[in-house]
């Protein structure tokens, strides 16, 4: 597929916003995937290219959280294995669906996901901790099932991880954010491998947009440290509205 300058001009600024949003509260895919489709990429190219750029930003955010001691490394391997299995399965399922059907799915899933994310107070969860073993088991189940969703589609996966790790696994916010990032990085890398193998990753656009996502993730991580999260919702709403109109016009 031949790329044009306008696609870079549309995708790169929006990927900066996606990286920032994802580092603060998760859900950056609600911006990044629609951005690729607003720029005119076919669905599977949009998903594959988006995974490449998102992985770059997620890697920086993961490194930042690791430096701050938010990732429980003794348990991380178990989460990674479950996320790898789930995302690999989801990505293969996505490649079986045609562009037209995928767009119809998006018209249903993205608005529902957006409403859920907007109404969810993920960053306010603070429950009594479970035993380490129970927390690990629930966390592994979360990594597996959200991994399938992230490999298949993705938007909102970061927020779902945060919600489930804090509310279901009773992790502290700092630990949940670190675990969510390492799971997200695993699902991104696994999906990239599957889509790349099938020729659905536009590397120049993905790498360039990924640099913008890295800057956004870095700034978003620092912003999270200061307790800021409210500004992300209006950004999501604007991008989703543009995307929704674009997909309807194409269908």
C-alpha positions, -999 to 999 in steps of 0.1 A, spaced: 0 0 0 14 34 -10 15 61 17 8 98 13 19 128 33 -16 136 45 -17 103 63 13 112 83 -1 146 91 -34 131 104 -20 101 122 11 115 140 -5 143 160 -34 120 170 -9 93 181 8 119 203 -26 124 220 -32 86 222 2 80 239 -5 107 264 -40 94 272 -29 58 274 -1 66 299 -25 86 321 -56 64 322 -55 38 295 -77 37 265 -53 53 241 -65 29 214 -98 48 214 -78 75 196 -50 57 178 -70 31 159 -96 56 147 -68 79 137 -54 54 113 -88 48 98 -96 85 96 -63 87 75 -78 62 51 -60 30 60 -79 -3 54 -90 -20 86 -63 -47 89 -35 -22 79 -49 2 105 -48 -24 132 -13 -37 124 2 -3 119 -15 10 150 0 -19 170 35 -10 159 32 27 169 13 19 201 39 -6 212 66 20 210 47 43 233 37 15 256 74 4 259 84 38 271 55 40 296 64 5 308 100 15 313 89 46 333 67 26 356 94 -1 360 119 26 371 94 38 397 90 2 411 54 -2 400 59 -36 383 59 -67 405 86 -86 385 82 -119 404 47 -123 391 52 -105 357 62 -136 338 28 -153 345 9 -122 332 31 -121 301 25 -157 292 -13 -153 295 -13 -121 276 8 -137 248 -16 -166 244 -47 -143 244 -34 -117 220 -21 -142 195 -55 -158 194 -73 -125 191 -50 -113 162 -56 -144 142 -93 -141 146 -92 -105 134 -75 -115 102 -104 -138 94 -129 -109 92 -134 -87 61 -130 -49 62 -167 -43 57 -177 -65 86 -150 -51 108 -163 -15 102 -198 -26 112 -184 -41 143 -165 -9 150 -197 12 147 -211 -9 176 -181 -16 198 -162 17 198 -192 39 209 -201 13 236 -165 11 247 -162 49 248 -193 53 269 -181 27 293 -146 43 296 -161 78 301 -184 66 329 -159 44 347 -140 59 376 -110 35 372 -86 57 391 -107 59 422 -106 21 430 -90 13 464 -100 -20 479 -86 -43 505 -58 -65 491 -63 -102 484 -37 -128 492 -7 -128 467 -18 -161 452 -54 -150 446 -43 -117 432 -20 -136 408 -47 -160 396 -72 -132 389 -45 -111 372 -36 -140 349 -73 -145 339 -75 -107 332 -44 -109 311 -57 -138 291 -92 -124 283 -82 -88 278 -53 -101 257 -78 -118 233 -97 -85 230 -66 -64 225 -52 -88 199 -85 -88 180 -94 -52 183 -78 -32 211 -95 2 219 -101 6 256 -79 -24 266 -57 -4 288 -87 10 307 -103 -25 310 -70 -38 324 -69 -10 350 -105 -15 360 -102 -53 363 -69 -53 381 -80 -28 407 -116 -39 411 -114 -77 405 -78 -84 416 -78 -57 443 -44 -44 432 -32 -10 444 -34 17 417 4 20 413 8 -18 409 -22 -21 386 -8 6 363 25 -12 361 10 -46 355 -14 -32 329 15 -16 310 35 -49 308 4 -68 297 -3 -42 271 32 -43 258 30 -80 255 -3 -79 236 10 -52 213 42 -71 204 24 -104 198 -2 -87 176 26 -70 156 42 -104 149 9 -118 136 -1 -88 115 35 -84 102 36 -120 92 5 -114 71 19 -82 55 -5 -58 73 20 -34 90 30 -1 73 64 3 89 73 39 79 40 53 92 40 30 122 75 40 133 70 77 126 37 78 145 53 57 172 78 85 179 49 108 185 33 82 207 65 79 228 66 116 234 30 115 244 35 85 267 65 101 284 46 133 291 15 113 301 34 92 326 48 124 343 13 139 342 -1 107 360 24 113 388 8 146 394 -27 130 396 -41 144 364 -67 123 345 -97 145 338 -84 161 306 -84 128 286 -121 123 282 -129 154 260 -100 144 238 -114 109 233 -149 122 225 -137 146 198 -116 119 180 -144 93 183 -170 116 168 -148 123 138 -141 86 134 -177 76 137 -187 100 109 -159 88 87 -169 51 90 -205 58 84 -196 78 53 -175 49 40 -202 23 46 
